[in-house]
Amino acid sequence: MASKESRCLLLQTWLVPFYDDLTWMRRGSRELDRNLIEEGLINTILTLPLAWQQEIWMSWFDQFLNSGDYCLNIQKGFEIWCKRVFWRNPEV
């Protein structure tokens, strides 16, 4: 597995272009498995330290609020992150 710094850099580099290209992904090649891409992103994000995840999830959540259905469907990962954070720090 790549280092956490490399994984974070990968996400910082490619996540925003994924947001921008989602329309193309939906209309694009039927061979493109969007669910596989979204699961891979979720799994990659969840391997990072919680503080780094927070930055990525808050950015995605802002994108989700502004775009709705035209956003990557990585809500499952966001929910997992929320459970991890609030179970560890119930006073947050």
PDB file of N, CA, C and O in Angstrom:
ATOM      1  N   MET A   1       0.849  -1.171   0.000  1.00  0.00           N
ATOM      2  CA  MET A   1       0.000   0.000   0.000  1.00  0.00           C
ATOM      3  C   MET A   1       0.899   1.241   0.000  1.00  0.00           C
ATOM      4  O   MET A   1       1.948   1.267   0.643  1.00  0.00           O
ATOM      5  N   ALA A   2       0.474   2.236  -0.716  1.00  0.00           N
ATOM      6  CA  ALA A   2       1.213   3.497  -0.770  1.00  0.00           C
ATOM      7  C   ALA A   2       1.147   4.198   0.584  1.00  0.00           C
ATOM      8  O   ALA A   2       0.252   3.933   1.388  1.00  0.00           O
ATOM      9  N   SER A   3       2.095   5.087   0.826  1.00  0.00           N
ATOM     10  CA  SER A   3       2.119   5.812   2.097  1.00  0.00           C
ATOM     11  C   SER A   3       0.881   6.690   2.228  1.00  0.00           C
ATOM     12  O   SER A   3       0.248   7.036   1.230  1.00  0.00           O
ATOM     13  N   LYS A   4       0.542   7.047   3.458  1.00  0.00           N
ATOM     14  CA  LYS A   4      -0.633   7.893   3.679  1.00  0.00           C
ATOM     15  C   LYS A   4      -0.462   9.246   3.006  1.00  0.00           C
ATOM     16  O   LYS A   4      -1.441   9.837   2.551  1.00  0.00           O
ATOM     17  N   GLU A   5       0.768   9.744   2.937  1.00  0.00           N
ATOM     18  CA  GLU A   5       1.015  11.017   2.264  1.00  0.00           C
ATOM     19  C   GLU A   5       0.727  10.903   0.770  1.00  0.00           C
ATOM     20  O   GLU A   5       0.144  11.807   0.171  1.00  0.00           O
ATOM     21  N   SER A   6       1.141   9.779   0.171  1.00  0.00           N
ATOM     22  CA  SER A   6       0.896   9.555  -1.260  1.00  0.00           C
ATOM     23  C   SER A   6      -0.594   9.417  -1.547  1.00  0.00           C
ATOM     24  O   SER A   6      -1.097   9.966  -2.527  1.00  0.00           O
ATOM     25  N   ARG A   7      -1.297   8.684  -0.691  1.00  0.00           N
ATOM     26  CA  ARG A   7      -2.750   8.520  -0.884  1.00  0.00           C
ATOM     27  C   ARG A   7      -3.457   9.864  -0.759  1.00  0.00           C
ATOM     28  O   ARG A   7      -4.360  10.168  -1.538  1.00  0.00           O
ATOM     29  N   CYS A   8      -3.048  10.669   0.217  1.00  0.00           N
ATOM     30  CA  CYS A   8      -3.666  11.983   0.404  1.00  0.00           C
ATOM     31  C   CYS A   8      -3.385  12.875  -0.799  1.00  0.00           C
ATOM     32  O   CYS A   8      -4.285  13.561  -1.284  1.00  0.00           O
ATOM     33  N   LEU A   9      -2.155  12.872  -1.282  1.00  0.00           N
ATOM     34  CA  LEU A   9      -1.801  13.671  -2.449  1.00  0.00           C
ATOM     35  C   LEU A   9      -2.596  13.232  -3.672  1.00  0.00           C
ATOM     36  O   LEU A   9      -3.042  14.065  -4.461  1.00  0.00           O
ATOM     37  N   LEU A  10      -2.771  11.929  -3.828  1.00  0.00           N
ATOM     38  CA  LEU A  10      -3.579  11.403  -4.933  1.00  0.00           C
ATOM     39  C   LEU A  10      -5.006  11.948  -4.864  1.00  0.00           C
ATOM     40  O   LEU A  10      -5.554  12.392  -5.873  1.00  0.00           O
ATOM     41  N   LEU A  11      -5.600  11.913  -3.678  1.00  0.00           N
ATOM     42  CA  LEU A  11      -6.968  12.409  -3.518  1.00  0.00           C
ATOM     43  C   LEU A  11      -7.043  13.919  -3.720  1.00  0.00           C
ATOM     44  O   LEU A  11      -7.982  14.413  -4.346  1.00  0.00           O
ATOM     45  N   GLN A  12      -6.071  14.650  -3.201  1.00  0.00           N
ATOM     46  CA  GLN A  12      -6.070  16.104  -3.377  1.00  0.00           C
ATOM     47  C   GLN A  12      -5.934  16.472  -4.850  1.00  0.00           C
ATOM     48  O   GLN A  12      -6.478  17.483  -5.294  1.00  0.00           O
ATOM     49  N   THR A  13      -5.211  15.652  -5.604  1.00  0.00           N
ATOM     50  CA  THR A  13      -4.988  15.923  -7.025  1.00  0.00           C
ATOM     51  C   THR A  13      -6.183  15.537  -7.880  1.00  0.00           C
ATOM     52  O   THR A  13      -6.527  16.263  -8.813  1.00  0.00           O
ATOM     53  N   TRP A  14      -6.829  14.402  -7.581  1.00  0.00           N
ATOM     54  CA  TRP A  14      -7.832  13.852  -8.484  1.00  0.00           C
ATOM     55  C   TRP A  14      -9.280  13.972  -8.035  1.00  0.00           C
ATOM     56  O   TRP A  14     -10.176  13.790  -8.859  1.00  0.00           O
ATOM     57  N   LEU A  15      -9.547  14.262  -6.793  1.00  0.00           N
ATOM     58  CA  LEU A  15     -10.938  14.269  -6.342  1.00  0.00           C
ATOM     59  C   LEU A  15     -11.737  15.416  -6.954  1.00  0.00           C
ATOM     60  O   LEU A  15     -12.868  15.209  -7.394  1.00  0.00           O
ATOM     61  N   VAL A  16     -11.175  16.609  -6.990  1.00  0.00           N
ATOM     62  CA  VAL A  16     -11.896  17.746  -7.584  1.00  0.00           C
ATOM     63  C   VAL A  16     -12.149  17.514  -9.077  1.00  0.00           C
ATOM     64  O   VAL A  16     -13.257  17.786  -9.540  1.00  0.00           O
ATOM     65  N   PRO A  17     -11.171  17.022  -9.854  1.00  0.00           N
ATOM     66  CA  PRO A  17     -11.496  16.706 -11.252  1.00  0.00           C
ATOM     67  C   PRO A  17     -12.597  15.650 -11.391  1.00  0.00           C
ATOM     68  O   PRO A  17     -13.388  15.704 -12.334  1.00  0.00           O
ATOM     69  N   PHE A  18     -12.654  14.687 -10.456  1.00  0.00           N
ATOM     70  CA  PHE A  18     -13.766  13.731 -10.484  1.00  0.00           C
ATOM     71  C   PHE A  18     -15.085  14.453 -10.295  1.00  0.00           C
ATOM     72  O   PHE A  18     -16.063  14.140 -10.973  1.00  0.00           O
ATOM     73  N   TYR A  19     -15.129  15.413  -9.384  1.00  0.00           N
ATOM     74  CA  TYR A  19     -16.357  16.189  -9.184  1.00  0.00           C
ATOM     75  C   TYR A  19     -16.741  16.888 -10.487  1.00  0.00           C
ATOM     76  O   TYR A  19     -17.900  16.870 -10.900  1.00  0.00           O
ATOM     77  N   ASP A  20     -15.751  17.497 -11.120  1.00  0.00           N
ATOM     78  CA  ASP A  20     -16.006  18.256 -12.343  1.00  0.00           C
ATOM     79  C   ASP A  20     -16.407  17.370 -13.515  1.00  0.00           C
ATOM     80  O   ASP A  20     -17.164  17.801 -14.384  1.00  0.00           O
ATOM     81  N   ASP A  21     -15.911  16.146 -13.549  1.00  0.00           N
ATOM     82  CA  ASP A  21     -16.167  15.247 -14.674  1.00  0.00           C
ATOM     83  C   ASP A  21     -17.292  14.261 -14.430  1.00  0.00           C
ATOM     84  O   ASP A  21     -17.479  13.338 -15.223  1.00  0.00           O
ATOM     85  N   LEU A  22     -18.036  14.429 -13.369  1.00  0.00           N
ATOM     86  CA  LEU A  22     -19.074  13.455 -13.060  1.00  0.00           C
ATOM     87  C   LEU A  22     -20.122  13.374 -14.163  1.00  0.00           C
ATOM     88  O   LEU A  22     -20.598  12.284 -14.481  1.00  0.00           O
ATOM     89  N   THR A  23     -20.483  14.493 -14.740  1.00  0.00           N
ATOM     90  CA  THR A  23     -21.461  14.475 -15.832  1.00  0.00           C
ATOM     91  C   THR A  23     -20.927  13.638 -16.988  1.00  0.00           C
ATOM     92  O   THR A  23     -21.659  12.843 -17.577  1.00  0.00           O
ATOM     93  N   TRP A  24     -19.660  13.819 -17.305  1.00  0.00           N
ATOM     94  CA  TRP A  24     -19.055  13.030 -18.369  1.00  0.00           C
ATOM     95  C   TRP A  24     -19.064  11.551 -17.993  1.00  0.00           C
ATOM     96  O   TRP A  24     -19.344  10.696 -18.834  1.00  0.00           O
ATOM     97  N   MET A  25     -18.759  11.252 -16.737  1.00  0.00           N
ATOM     98  CA  MET A  25     -18.737   9.855 -16.303  1.00  0.00           C
ATOM     99  C   MET A  25     -20.118   9.233 -16.442  1.00  0.00           C
ATOM    100  O   MET A  25     -20.236   8.067 -16.821  1.00  0.00           O
ATOM    101  N   ARG A  26     -21.159   9.995 -16.141  1.00  0.00           N
ATOM    102  CA  ARG A  26     -22.520   9.453 -16.246  1.00  0.00           C
ATOM    103  C   ARG A  26     -22.913   9.209 -17.689  1.00  0.00           C
ATOM    104  O   ARG A  26     -23.578   8.218 -17.992  1.00  0.00           O
ATOM    105  N   ARG A  27     -22.505  10.110 -18.592  1.00  0.00           N
ATOM    106  CA  ARG A  27     -22.866   9.973 -20.002  1.00  0.00           C
ATOM    107  C   ARG A  27     -21.842   9.154 -20.768  1.00  0.00           C
ATOM    108  O   ARG A  27     -22.126   8.648 -21.853  1.00  0.00           O
ATOM    109  N   GLY A  28     -20.656   9.027 -20.202  1.00  0.00           N
ATOM    110  CA  GLY A  28     -19.537   8.406 -20.888  1.00  0.00           C
ATOM    111  C   GLY A  28     -19.692   6.926 -21.110  1.00  0.00           C
ATOM    112  O   GLY A  28     -20.794   6.381 -21.171  1.00  0.00           O
ATOM    113  N   SER A  29     -18.593   6.324 -21.223  1.00  0.00           N
ATOM    114  CA  SER A  29     -18.516   4.909 -21.539  1.00  0.00           C
ATOM    115  C   SER A  29     -19.326   4.057 -20.575  1.00  0.00           C
ATOM    116  O   SER A  29     -19.261   4.234 -19.358  1.00  0.00           O
ATOM    117  N   ARG A  30     -20.073   3.150 -21.129  1.00  0.00           N
ATOM    118  CA  ARG A  30     -20.837   2.222 -20.289  1.00  0.00           C
ATOM    119  C   ARG A  30     -19.919   1.184 -19.664  1.00  0.00           C
ATOM    120  O   ARG A  30     -20.309   0.473 -18.737  1.00  0.00           O
ATOM    121  N   GLU A  31     -18.709   1.102 -20.174  1.00  0.00           N
ATOM    122  CA  GLU A  31     -17.730   0.171 -19.620  1.00  0.00           C
ATOM    123  C   GLU A  31     -17.141   0.706 -18.320  1.00  0.00           C
ATOM    124  O   GLU A  31     -16.547  -0.048 -17.550  1.00  0.00           O
ATOM    125  N   LEU A  32     -17.300   1.991 -18.075  1.00  0.00           N
ATOM    126  CA  LEU A  32     -16.778   2.615 -16.865  1.00  0.00           C
ATOM    127  C   LEU A  32     -17.678   2.253 -15.686  1.00  0.00           C
ATOM    128  O   LEU A  32     -18.870   2.558 -15.695  1.00  0.00           O
ATOM    129  N   ASP A  33     -17.118   1.618 -14.696  1.00  0.00           N
ATOM    130  CA  ASP A  33     -17.882   1.188 -13.525  1.00  0.00           C
ATOM    131  C   ASP A  33     -17.785   2.259 -12.443  1.00  0.00           C
ATOM    132  O   ASP A  33     -16.849   2.262 -11.643  1.00  0.00           O
ATOM    133  N   ARG A  34     -18.757   3.165 -12.426  1.00  0.00           N
ATOM    134  CA  ARG A  34     -18.749   4.276 -11.483  1.00  0.00           C
ATOM    135  C   ARG A  34     -18.797   3.790 -10.041  1.00  0.00           C
ATOM    136  O   ARG A  34     -18.162   4.381  -9.167  1.00  0.00           O
ATOM    137  N   ASN A  35     -19.537   2.725  -9.785  1.00  0.00           N
ATOM    138  CA  ASN A  35     -19.607   2.177  -8.425  1.00  0.00           C
ATOM    139  C   ASN A  35     -18.241   1.701  -7.949  1.00  0.00           C
ATOM    140  O   ASN A  35     -17.890   1.890  -6.785  1.00  0.00           O
ATOM    141  N   LEU A  36     -17.478   1.092  -8.828  1.00  0.00           N
ATOM    142  CA  LEU A  36     -16.142   0.629  -8.482  1.00  0.00           C
ATOM    143  C   LEU A  36     -15.234   1.818  -8.149  1.00  0.00           C
ATOM    144  O   LEU A  36     -14.452   1.762  -7.199  1.00  0.00           O
ATOM    145  N   ILE A  37     -15.341   2.875  -8.924  1.00  0.00           N
ATOM    146  CA  ILE A  37     -14.556   4.086  -8.670  1.00  0.00           C
ATOM    147  C   ILE A  37     -14.934   4.694  -7.325  1.00  0.00           C
ATOM    148  O   ILE A  37     -14.061   5.056  -6.536  1.00  0.00           O
ATOM    149  N   GLU A  38     -16.224   4.805  -7.066  1.00  0.00           N
ATOM    150  CA  GLU A  38     -16.687   5.399  -5.812  1.00  0.00           C
ATOM    151  C   GLU A  38     -16.265   4.552  -4.612  1.00  0.00           C
ATOM    152  O   GLU A  38     -15.851   5.101  -3.592  1.00  0.00           O
ATOM    153  N   GLU A  39     -16.361   3.231  -4.715  1.00  0.00           N
ATOM    154  CA  GLU A  39     -15.918   2.347  -3.626  1.00  0.00           C
ATOM    155  C   GLU A  39     -14.421   2.488  -3.395  1.00  0.00           C
ATOM    156  O   GLU A  39     -13.964   2.506  -2.252  1.00  0.00           O
ATOM    157  N   GLY A  40     -13.664   2.586  -4.472  1.00  0.00           N
ATOM    158  CA  GLY A  40     -12.217   2.772  -4.342  1.00  0.00           C
ATOM    159  C   GLY A  40     -11.867   4.082  -3.647  1.00  0.00           C
ATOM    160  O   GLY A  40     -10.968   4.130  -2.808  1.00  0.00           O
ATOM    161  N   LEU A  41     -12.583   5.140  -4.003  1.00  0.00           N
ATOM    162  CA  LEU A  41     -12.359   6.428  -3.339  1.00  0.00           C
ATOM    163  C   LEU A  41     -12.700   6.349  -1.862  1.00  0.00           C
ATOM    164  O   LEU A  41     -11.948   6.840  -1.020  1.00  0.00           O
ATOM    165  N   ILE A  42     -13.828   5.734  -1.544  1.00  0.00           N
ATOM    166  CA  ILE A  42     -14.233   5.583  -0.141  1.00  0.00           C
ATOM    167  C   ILE A  42     -13.156   4.831   0.631  1.00  0.00           C
ATOM    168  O   ILE A  42     -12.724   5.275   1.694  1.00  0.00           O
ATOM    169  N   ASN A  43     -12.729   3.705   0.101  1.00  0.00           N
ATOM    170  CA  ASN A  43     -11.737   2.892   0.794  1.00  0.00           C
ATOM    171  C   ASN A  43     -10.418   3.627   0.961  1.00  0.00           C
ATOM    172  O   ASN A  43      -9.766   3.501   1.998  1.00  0.00           O
ATOM    173  N   THR A  44     -10.017   4.388  -0.040  1.00  0.00           N
ATOM    174  CA  THR A  44      -8.776   5.145   0.052  1.00  0.00           C
ATOM    175  C   THR A  44      -8.889   6.240   1.100  1.00  0.00           C
ATOM    176  O   THR A  44      -7.981   6.411   1.914  1.00  0.00           O
ATOM    177  N   ILE A  45      -9.983   6.979   1.092  1.00  0.00           N
ATOM    178  CA  ILE A  45     -10.177   8.052   2.063  1.00  0.00           C
ATOM    179  C   ILE A  45     -10.178   7.497   3.481  1.00  0.00           C
ATOM    180  O   ILE A  45      -9.559   8.079   4.372  1.00  0.00           O
ATOM    181  N   LEU A  46     -10.861   6.381   3.700  1.00  0.00           N
ATOM    182  CA  LEU A  46     -10.989   5.824   5.044  1.00  0.00           C
ATOM    183  C   LEU A  46      -9.689   5.233   5.596  1.00  0.00           C
ATOM    184  O   LEU A  46      -9.624   4.888   6.776  1.00  0.00           O
ATOM    185  N   THR A  47      -8.652   5.113   4.757  1.00  0.00           N
ATOM    186  CA  THR A  47      -7.361   4.622   5.251  1.00  0.00           C
ATOM    187  C   THR A  47      -6.485   5.749   5.779  1.00  0.00           C
ATOM    188  O   THR A  47      -5.425   5.493   6.351  1.00  0.00           O
ATOM    189  N   LEU A  48      -6.912   6.980   5.594  1.00  0.00           N
ATOM    190  CA  LEU A  48      -6.123   8.125   6.045  1.00  0.00           C
ATOM    191  C   LEU A  48      -6.406   8.428   7.517  1.00  0.00           C
ATOM    192  O   LEU A  48      -7.415   7.975   8.057  1.00  0.00           O
ATOM    193  N   PRO A  49      -5.527   9.189   8.170  1.00  0.00           N
ATOM    194  CA  PRO A  49      -5.814   9.622   9.542  1.00  0.00           C
ATOM    195  C   PRO A  49      -7.127  10.419   9.590  1.00  0.00           C
ATOM    196  O   PRO A  49      -7.469  11.112   8.631  1.00  0.00           O
ATOM    197  N   LEU A  50      -7.854  10.319  10.699  1.00  0.00           N
ATOM    198  CA  LEU A  50      -9.174  10.951  10.823  1.00  0.00           C
ATOM    199  C   LEU A  50      -9.151  12.447  10.521  1.00  0.00           C
ATOM    200  O   LEU A  50     -10.073  12.957   9.884  1.00  0.00           O
ATOM    201  N   ALA A  51      -8.132  13.146  10.959  1.00  0.00           N
ATOM    202  CA  ALA A  51      -8.067  14.589  10.706  1.00  0.00           C
ATOM    203  C   ALA A  51      -7.965  14.885   9.207  1.00  0.00           C
ATOM    204  O   ALA A  51      -8.565  15.844   8.722  1.00  0.00           O
ATOM    205  N   TRP A  52      -7.214  14.072   8.479  1.00  0.00           N
ATOM    206  CA  TRP A  52      -7.098  14.258   7.030  1.00  0.00           C
ATOM    207  C   TRP A  52      -8.409  13.907   6.350  1.00  0.00           C
ATOM    208  O   TRP A  52      -8.832  14.567   5.400  1.00  0.00           O
ATOM    209  N   GLN A  53      -9.048  12.851   6.854  1.00  0.00           N
ATOM    210  CA  GLN A  53     -10.345  12.475   6.302  1.00  0.00           C
ATOM    211  C   GLN A  53     -11.344  13.612   6.461  1.00  0.00           C
ATOM    212  O   GLN A  53     -12.137  13.885   5.560  1.00  0.00           O
ATOM    213  N   GLN A  54     -11.301  14.272   7.611  1.00  0.00           N
ATOM    214  CA  GLN A  54     -12.255  15.349   7.867  1.00  0.00           C
ATOM    215  C   GLN A  54     -12.179  16.411   6.783  1.00  0.00           C
ATOM    216  O   GLN A  54     -13.212  16.875   6.298  1.00  0.00           O
ATOM    217  N   GLU A  55     -10.990  16.797   6.402  1.00  0.00           N
ATOM    218  CA  GLU A  55     -10.826  17.805   5.360  1.00  0.00           C
ATOM    219  C   GLU A  55     -11.449  17.351   4.040  1.00  0.00           C
ATOM    220  O   GLU A  55     -12.137  18.121   3.370  1.00  0.00           O
ATOM    221  N   ILE A  56     -11.202  16.109   3.682  1.00  0.00           N
ATOM    222  CA  ILE A  56     -11.735  15.562   2.423  1.00  0.00           C
ATOM    223  C   ILE A  56     -13.247  15.425   2.494  1.00  0.00           C
ATOM    224  O   ILE A  56     -13.945  15.795   1.550  1.00  0.00           O
ATOM    225  N   TRP A  57     -13.772  14.891   3.613  1.00  0.00           N
ATOM    226  CA  TRP A  57     -15.222  14.699   3.736  1.00  0.00           C
ATOM    227  C   TRP A  57     -15.959  16.032   3.780  1.00  0.00           C
ATOM    228  O   TRP A  57     -17.049  16.144   3.218  1.00  0.00           O
ATOM    229  N   MET A  58     -15.396  17.038   4.429  1.00  0.00           N
ATOM    230  CA  MET A  58     -16.061  18.344   4.474  1.00  0.00           C
ATOM    231  C   MET A  58     -16.095  18.979   3.089  1.00  0.00           C
ATOM    232  O   MET A  58     -17.077  19.624   2.723  1.00  0.00           O
ATOM    233  N   SER A  59     -15.040  18.801   2.333  1.00  0.00           N
ATOM    234  CA  SER A  59     -15.009  19.299   0.957  1.00  0.00           C
ATOM    235  C   SER A  59     -16.057  18.575   0.109  1.00  0.00           C
ATOM    236  O   SER A  59     -16.773  19.202  -0.672  1.00  0.00           O
ATOM    237  N   TRP A  60     -16.143  17.228   0.270  1.00  0.00           N
ATOM    238  CA  TRP A  60     -17.140  16.468  -0.478  1.00  0.00           C
ATOM    239  C   TRP A  60     -18.552  16.875  -0.054  1.00  0.00           C
ATOM    240  O   TRP A  60     -19.436  17.025  -0.898  1.00  0.00           O
ATOM    241  N   PHE A  61     -18.763  17.051   1.239  1.00  0.00           N
ATOM    242  CA  PHE A  61     -20.095  17.402   1.737  1.00  0.00           C
ATOM    243  C   PHE A  61     -20.539  18.751   1.169  1.00  0.00           C
ATOM    244  O   PHE A  61     -21.705  18.915   0.809  1.00  0.00           O
ATOM    245  N   ASP A  62     -19.634  19.703   1.088  1.00  0.00           N
ATOM    246  CA  ASP A  62     -19.943  20.997   0.480  1.00  0.00           C
ATOM    247  C   ASP A  62     -20.325  20.817  -0.987  1.00  0.00           C
ATOM    248  O   ASP A  62     -21.283  21.419  -1.470  1.00  0.00           O
ATOM    249  N   GLN A  63     -19.566  19.985  -1.682  1.00  0.00           N
ATOM    250  CA  GLN A  63     -19.875  19.682  -3.084  1.00  0.00           C
ATOM    251  C   GLN A  63     -21.241  19.009  -3.198  1.00  0.00           C
ATOM    252  O   GLN A  63     -22.021  19.330  -4.094  1.00  0.00           O
ATOM    253  N   PHE A  64     -21.525  18.087  -2.300  1.00  0.00           N
ATOM    254  CA  PHE A  64     -22.795  17.367  -2.297  1.00  0.00           C
ATOM    255  C   PHE A  64     -23.962  18.336  -2.065  1.00  0.00           C
ATOM    256  O   PHE A  64     -24.980  18.253  -2.751  1.00  0.00           O
ATOM    257  N   LEU A  65     -23.817  19.247  -1.109  1.00  0.00           N
ATOM    258  CA  LEU A  65     -24.886  20.203  -0.824  1.00  0.00           C
ATOM    259  C   LEU A  65     -25.163  21.111  -2.012  1.00  0.00           C
ATOM    260  O   LEU A  65     -26.306  21.503  -2.245  1.00  0.00           O
ATOM    261  N   ASN A  66     -24.126  21.444  -2.757  1.00  0.00           N
ATOM    262  CA  ASN A  66     -24.278  22.346  -3.895  1.00  0.00           C
ATOM    263  C   ASN A  66     -24.680  21.642  -5.183  1.00  0.00           C
ATOM    264  O   ASN A  66     -25.233  22.271  -6.085  1.00  0.00           O
ATOM    265  N   SER A  67     -24.406  20.340  -5.279  1.00  0.00           N
ATOM    266  CA  SER A  67     -24.637  19.636  -6.538  1.00  0.00           C
ATOM    267  C   SER A  67     -25.687  18.546  -6.464  1.00  0.00           C
ATOM    268  O   SER A  67     -26.229  18.149  -7.495  1.00  0.00           O
ATOM    269  N   GLY A  68     -25.987  18.051  -5.274  1.00  0.00           N
ATOM    270  CA  GLY A  68     -26.995  17.005  -5.130  1.00  0.00           C
ATOM    271  C   GLY A  68     -26.663  15.760  -5.917  1.00  0.00           C
ATOM    272  O   GLY A  68     -25.636  15.127  -5.675  1.00  0.00           O
ATOM    273  N   ASP A  69     -27.524  15.396  -6.865  1.00  0.00           N
ATOM    274  CA  ASP A  69     -27.350  14.175  -7.644  1.00  0.00           C
ATOM    275  C   ASP A  69     -26.142  14.211  -8.571  1.00  0.00           C
ATOM    276  O   ASP A  69     -25.720  13.174  -9.082  1.00  0.00           O
ATOM    277  N   TYR A  70     -25.590  15.386  -8.789  1.00  0.00           N
ATOM    278  CA  TYR A  70     -24.445  15.507  -9.688  1.00  0.00           C
ATOM    279  C   TYR A  70     -23.140  15.500  -8.904  1.00  0.00           C
ATOM    280  O   TYR A  70     -22.202  16.226  -9.232  1.00  0.00           O
ATOM    281  N   CYS A  71     -23.089  14.681  -7.877  1.00  0.00           N
ATOM    282  CA  CYS A  71     -21.912  14.551  -7.040  1.00  0.00           C
ATOM    283  C   CYS A  71     -21.578  13.071  -6.907  1.00  0.00           C
ATOM    284  O   CYS A  71     -22.458  12.213  -6.990  1.00  0.00           O
ATOM    285  N   LEU A  72     -20.298  12.783  -6.699  1.00  0.00           N
ATOM    286  CA  LEU A  72     -19.923  11.390  -6.460  1.00  0.00           C
ATOM    287  C   LEU A  72     -20.716  10.829  -5.299  1.00  0.00           C
ATOM    288  O   LEU A  72     -20.924  11.514  -4.297  1.00  0.00           O
ATOM    289  N   ASN A  73     -21.151   9.612  -5.422  1.00  0.00           N
ATOM    290  CA  ASN A  73     -21.924   8.980  -4.360  1.00  0.00           C
ATOM    291  C   ASN A  73     -20.974   8.244  -3.409  1.00  0.00           C
ATOM    292  O   ASN A  73     -20.803   7.028  -3.488  1.00  0.00           O
ATOM    293  N   ILE A  74     -20.366   9.016  -2.515  1.00  0.00           N
ATOM    294  CA  ILE A  74     -19.470   8.433  -1.524  1.00  0.00           C
ATOM    295  C   ILE A  74     -20.024   8.679  -0.119  1.00  0.00           C
ATOM    296  O   ILE A  74     -19.283   8.754   0.861  1.00  0.00           O
ATOM    297  N   GLN A  75     -21.335   8.800  -0.058  1.00  0.00           N
ATOM    298  CA  GLN A  75     -22.024   9.049   1.206  1.00  0.00           C
ATOM    299  C   GLN A  75     -21.773   7.935   2.224  1.00  0.00           C
ATOM    300  O   GLN A  75     -21.661   8.207   3.420  1.00  0.00           O
ATOM    301  N   LYS A  76     -21.685   6.709   1.770  1.00  0.00           N
ATOM    302  CA  LYS A  76     -21.449   5.580   2.671  1.00  0.00           C
ATOM    303  C   LYS A  76     -20.155   5.796   3.467  1.00  0.00           C
ATOM    304  O   LYS A  76     -20.117   5.548   4.672  1.00  0.00           O
ATOM    305  N   GLY A  77     -19.124   6.247   2.806  1.00  0.00           N
ATOM    306  CA  GLY A  77     -17.860   6.524   3.479  1.00  0.00           C
ATOM    307  C   GLY A  77     -17.972   7.676   4.459  1.00  0.00           C
ATOM    308  O   GLY A  77     -17.381   7.642   5.539  1.00  0.00           O
ATOM    309  N   PHE A  78     -18.730   8.694   4.082  1.00  0.00           N
ATOM    310  CA  PHE A  78     -18.954   9.829   4.974  1.00  0.00           C
ATOM    311  C   PHE A  78     -19.653   9.377   6.251  1.00  0.00           C
ATOM    312  O   PHE A  78     -19.306   9.817   7.347  1.00  0.00           O
ATOM    313  N   GLU A  79     -20.631   8.502   6.104  1.00  0.00           N
ATOM    314  CA  GLU A  79     -21.348   7.975   7.266  1.00  0.00           C
ATOM    315  C   GLU A  79     -20.428   7.160   8.170  1.00  0.00           C
ATOM    316  O   GLU A  79     -20.511   7.257   9.394  1.00  0.00           O
ATOM    317  N   ILE A  80     -19.561   6.366   7.575  1.00  0.00           N
ATOM    318  CA  ILE A  80     -18.593   5.581   8.361  1.00  0.00           C
ATOM    319  C   ILE A  80     -17.675   6.526   9.124  1.00  0.00           C
ATOM    320  O   ILE A  80     -17.413   6.318  10.309  1.00  0.00           O
ATOM    321  N   TRP A  81     -17.186   7.560   8.450  1.00  0.00           N
ATOM    322  CA  TRP A  81     -16.311   8.535   9.097  1.00  0.00           C
ATOM    323  C   TRP A  81     -17.024   9.210  10.268  1.00  0.00           C
ATOM    324  O   TRP A  81     -16.446   9.356  11.345  1.00  0.00           O
ATOM    325  N   CYS A  82     -18.277   9.623  10.063  1.00  0.00           N
ATOM    326  CA  CYS A  82     -19.040  10.272  11.138  1.00  0.00           C
ATOM    327  C   CYS A  82     -19.154   9.359  12.353  1.00  0.00           C
ATOM    328  O   CYS A  82     -18.968   9.804  13.486  1.00  0.00           O
ATOM    329  N   LYS A  83     -19.457   8.095  12.124  1.00  0.00           N
ATOM    330  CA  LYS A  83     -19.572   7.145  13.236  1.00  0.00           C
ATOM    331  C   LYS A  83     -18.252   7.007  13.978  1.00  0.00           C
ATOM    332  O   LYS A  83     -18.228   6.980  15.208  1.00  0.00           O
ATOM    333  N   ARG A  84     -17.156   6.921  13.236  1.00  0.00           N
ATOM    334  CA  ARG A  84     -15.842   6.785  13.871  1.00  0.00           C
ATOM    335  C   ARG A  84     -15.512   8.012  14.712  1.00  0.00           C
ATOM    336  O   ARG A  84     -15.019   7.879  15.832  1.00  0.00           O
ATOM    337  N   VAL A  85     -15.773   9.180  14.194  1.00  0.00           N
ATOM    338  CA  VAL A  85     -15.437  10.423  14.899  1.00  0.00           C
ATOM    339  C   VAL A  85     -16.312  10.595  16.126  1.00  0.00           C
ATOM    340  O   VAL A  85     -15.800  10.891  17.206  1.00  0.00           O
ATOM    341  N   PHE A  86     -17.609  10.418  15.991  1.00  0.00           N
ATOM    342  CA  PHE A  86     -18.508  10.687  17.103  1.00  0.00           C
ATOM    343  C   PHE A  86     -18.516   9.573  18.147  1.00  0.00           C
ATOM    344  O   PHE A  86     -18.849   9.825  19.305  1.00  0.00           O
ATOM    345  N   TRP A  87     -18.161   8.364  17.769  1.00  0.00           N
ATOM    346  CA  TRP A  87     -18.042   7.296  18.765  1.00  0.00           C
ATOM    347  C   TRP A  87     -16.782   7.482  19.600  1.00  0.00           C
ATOM    348  O   TRP A  87     -16.761   7.148  20.784  1.00  0.00           O
ATOM    349  N   ARG A  88     -15.736   8.014  18.980  1.00  0.00           N
ATOM    350  CA  ARG A  88     -14.485   8.246  19.704  1.00  0.00           C
ATOM    351  C   ARG A  88     -14.553   9.500  20.556  1.00  0.00           C
ATOM    352  O   ARG A  88     -13.992   9.544  21.651  1.00  0.00           O
ATOM    353  N   ASN A  89     -15.237  10.521  20.055  1.00  0.00           N
ATOM    354  CA  ASN A  89     -15.333  11.810  20.746  1.00  0.00           C
ATOM    355  C   ASN A  89     -16.791  12.215  20.895  1.00  0.00           C
ATOM    356  O   ASN A  89     -17.243  13.107  20.178  1.00  0.00           O
ATOM    357  N   PRO A  90     -17.544  11.597  21.797  1.00  0.00           N
ATOM    358  CA  PRO A  90     -18.978  11.873  21.899  1.00  0.00           C
ATOM    359  C   PRO A  90     -19.297  13.314  22.273  1.00  0.00           C
ATOM    360  O   PRO A  90     -20.421  13.760  22.043  1.00  0.00           O
ATOM    361  N   GLU A  91     -18.351  14.061  22.843  1.00  0.00           N
ATOM    362  CA  GLU A  91     -18.636  15.437  23.200  1.00  0.00           C
ATOM    363  C   GLU A  91     -18.480  16.411  22.044  1.00  0.00           C
ATOM    364  O   GLU A  91     -18.754  17.600  22.208  1.00  0.00           O
ATOM    365  N   VAL A  92     -18.040  15.930  20.858  1.00  0.00           N
ATOM    366  CA  VAL A  92     -17.872  16.799  19.687  1.00  0.00           C
ATOM    367  C   VAL A  92     -19.220  17.165  19.124  1.00  0.00           C
ATOM    368  O   VAL A  92     -19.299  17.892  18.133  1.00  0.00           O
TER     369      VAL A  92
END
